[in-house]
Amino acid sequence: MQIETGIENFMELSALQRNIKGRIGDLECWVRVEVDSHSQSGGHHYFGFIEKSADGTELARARGIIWRYNAGILSEFRSLTGKTLEAGMSVVVLVTVNYDARFGLSLVITDIDANYSLGQRELEKKETIRKLTESGMMDNQKNLALPFLPSKVAVISSADAAGFGDFLKHTETNRFGYRFDFTLFHSLMQGDGAPSSIVSRITEIEETGIYDLILIMRGGGAESDLFCYDDYLLCKAVAACEIPVLTAVGHERDFHIIDMVAMEHFKTPTALADFMVDWVRGIEEEYVLAPLDAISGSVMTRLVSADAELAGILSTIVFAVKSRLDACDHRVSLSEACIKASDPRALLNLGYVLAVGADGTLLKNAGSGNVGDEFSLRFRDGRWICSIKDIKKEK
């Protein structure tokens, strides 16, 4: 059936789609987008891109695709920037505009501008430093005092990290024979999950209430592996920690915001190990090996105070031990008196006698023997040998 219409110049939908696609042509350009969603299927990566105004109003939306054969640009971007394309990230991408009659408009991504993202990272670092400075937290750790000696030390690192292994080897083989009490709190030390993992370990350590020092360490690695040490929440947690924190993250050339907020930072875990050994050596030289006339007045005051405190503790211990021994002596005396009072010889000394059967058993009543049985009456100074002539029982 043919439908009559007054419009003669119309086209089919597919023809319109071909017309649109033809007009788009091979449009290619760099575009800044915000990632709204990301999914994978068959090795292909599918993105939802949006643009928002300053007040959050959505201005545009498009579909982005990275085909499987070109997915290597994602790992390359990750190695350069330490980031993965995820929701909320702003990124500049090179796209070819594609139009399909069934799926509509899509942007085929052929490259990602790492320099733009690195620039964004620098802006984020500056913003983190600004917030920590304006909140007065940047120097919190600097206002803490190191303990007199490193007693209970918590180490945040990866158990199998080479840097942690170097640190332990360096401290355990020190030429002075010092021994340290280190407790490892295993954590992720690189990548997107590292900041929250390290913050959790800091919280765990503080809640124990037994550690007087925290060391955060990892060996070197790719620059992108260390970007996590500029994370605002991680740096805020270190700054707010009430236990002194020392850091040793990366190579000698590396310096991160976590190093800025820590009480002190060291270039490598080995340098931190040297510091620990030198710390104890310094205390030993000042308080143990130095001659008395070389000890300053303030140091001597601390020594006298410590000596008085130690004397008080020893006096308390001696008093407690003496009191315990006196109580034990009293109990022994009571037991001894009870034993002596129960000794049959004490009864014999009072004039009593004991009747003992021929087999040596004590005769306690008239029914213990029979007429004709022999028995003995034991006195204090001897005994009589007797026999039973008659038995008279009394009620």
Salt bridges, closest charged atoms under 4 A:
ASP36 OD2 - ARG61 NH1 3.09
GLU58 OE1 - ARG61 NH2 2.97
GLU124 OE2 - LYS83 NZ 3.14
GLU127 OE2 - ARG130 NH2 2.48
GLU134 OE1 - ARG130 NH1 2.71
ASP181 OD2 - LYS152 NZ 3.23
GLU204 OE1 - ARG201 NE 3.06
ASP230 OD2 - LYS125 NZ 3.91
ASP230 OD2 - HIS256 ND1 3.64
ASP274 OD1 - HIS170 NE2 2.59
GLU284 OE1 - ARG281 NH1 2.80
GLU285 OE2 - ARG281 NE 3.21
ASP326 OD2 - LYS322 NZ 3.19
GLU336 OE2 - LYS340 NZ 3.51
ASP343 OD2 - ARG345 NH2 2.81
